[in-house]
Amino acid sequence: MQIRDIYSGRVTNWKSISGVDQPVIAYQRPENSGSQTILQSIMKGDTLMRPILEGESYSSGMLAALSMVASDFYNYNSAIGFSFSFYINQMAGNSGIKALSIDGIAPDKQNILNNRYPFTQTVYAVTTGSESENTKKLIEWILSDQGQELVEKTGYIPLR
């Protein structure tokens, strides 16, 4: 997969992928961030290359990272980065960031909902195991039409 080739450092120029002779600028998130953990799972054992923005303010949070990368200073034509759909569409308001299709599958609502898009992440509501009546009511509400509508309005993909 080309993403693993890019983030392992095996591909350092877009020429072999798109024919454009420009260096690949592959942004990463800090170690132990949720999105970096997802990238590590996508790598399937390939070692990640060293981050190009190590020690800079890119680690200050996802919204700051998206704004920084989308800024005139960091938004190079040959740059690539990654984030959750929620951050790109809801928090950053797209900020000139283009979400890419993977293996021809767009990261749209339908493809994420039916798990066709290869990089999806399920979000869970977790309890401590001692299920009270209020816990049951909360879970029922989250799964209700109203709860699922709120899930969608906040930028996540509902269960149905």
Helices and strands as residue ranges (DSSP letters): H 2-8, H 15-18, E 25-26, H 34-42, G 57-60, H 62-70, E 79-80, H 85-86, I 87-91, H 109-113, H 133-143, H 145-153
